[in-house]
Amino acid sequence: MAVTGGDKLTAKLAAIAKRLGGNPVVHVGFLEGSRYSDGTSLPMVAAINEFGAPSRGQPPRPFMRNTVAKHKAEWPKAAAALLKANDYDIAKTLALVGEGIKGQMQQEITDFKDPPNAPSTIARKGFNKPLIDTGFMRNTIGVEVKD
């Protein structure tokens, strides 16, 4: 028995493979070169918040690790659905996945409560919201897709 019609399937698979080509990755977080208006490195501030600065009495506030721990199981299924919905355009899919992760990280910063700020920090800021002073760090989380 002969099998026919394989040419269309082969062509479709080749087209999908072409769109999937390369080895793109998505980066979500505080991208190289991001700075506050005074020149302070945003990635450095984020790292100090994430891991703490014991010598300065600043405890860790692991918003990035918390985001990964809470949501990493969701990401593969979301990526698969988006890949199919975007006709296997990997760059577009990764950008959308990255935007979703960015939103989850921003929400983690917004919701973060413990450990609370020191009384001196509360007095300076006028409120007790760990990880948020001006909102710049939360609002400057970046997403980039690279090959």
N, C-alpha and C positions, 0 to 999 in steps of 0.2 A: 504494500500500500504506500503510495507516495503522499507526501505532505506538501501542500501548496500554500501560497499567501504569506510566506515568511518574509518576503521582501519589505512589506509595509511595517511589520514588527521590527525588523532589523533597522530600518530607517528611523522609526520612532525611538528606539533604544539609543541609536547613535546620536540623535538630536538631544535627548535627555542627557546623555553622557557629556556632550559638548557643553551644555549649560552648567553641568556639575564640575566641569574641568578645573584644573588648578587645585590649590589646597588652601582656600580662604579660611580665615578665622575671624571671630568677632572679639573685640576688646571692649569691655564695659568697665568704667571706673573713672579714675582721675588721670587723664591722658597727659603724656609728656609735654612739658611746656605750659601747662595750665598754671596760672598765677593769679593771686589777689592783686588789686590795683596798686598795692605798695611793693609788689615784686615777690612777695612770699610764695614759695612753691606750694601749690594746692595738693599735689600728691604727698608731699612731706607732712602737711597738716593732717591729711586724711590718715596717713600711716600712724602718726602720733596718736590720733584719736582711736584708731583701731587697736593698737597694741599698748597704748599708754606710755607714760614717761615717769617711771617710778622715782627717778632722781628729783623730779619736780612735783611729786605727789599726785600725779595725774593717773587715774586708773584706766585700764583698757575699757573701751566702749566698742565692742566688736560688731559693728553694723554690717560690714561686708561679709564676715564669716557667718553671721546670723542669717543674712539673706541667702547665702549658699545653702546652709543647713536646712532652712525652711522650704526652699523652692527647687533645689536641684533635681528632685525626682520628677517635677513637672516639665522641665525644659525639653527632654528628648521627644515627648509626645507632642508638645506644642510645635517643635521644629518640624516634625514629620508632617503634621497637619498643614503648617504654613508652606512647607516645600511643595506639597501636592497642590494647595490652593494657588500658589504662585507659579504653576507650570514648571516646577523644578528649577527655578531661578535661585541659585544658591546665595548669591550676593544679596538679593532682595530679602530672602528668607532670613539670613543671618542678621541683617540690619533690623528686621522686625523682631526677631528673638532678642537681640540686644536692647531694643527699646523697651521690650517687656521686662527684661532683667533690670534695666535702669529704673523703671517705675517701681519695681519691687524694692530696690535699694533705697530709693527716695522715700518710700513708705516706711521702711525700717528706720531711717533717720528720723522721720516725723514721729513714729510711735515709740522710739527708744526712751526709756525712763530710768533705768537702773544700771550703774550707780548714778545717783543724782549729782547735781553740781554742788561744789563746796559753797558754804555760806558766803564767802568772799566773792565767788563768781556770780552767785545770785544777786548780791548787792550791786556788782558792777553792771550786770546785764539788765537787772530789774525784773527778771523772771527765772524760773527753774526749768530750763529745757535743754538737757544735755544734747550735744552735737549741733545745736542751732544757736547761732548768735545773730548773724545777718541773713542767713539762708543761702548765702553764696555757695558754700560747699555742696549742699543738697541740690541746688539748681544748676551746678556746673558738672555734674556727672556726665561723662561723654560716652559715645558709642562710635566705634569705627570698625570697618571690615577691611581686612588686609589679606593679600594673597601670600 
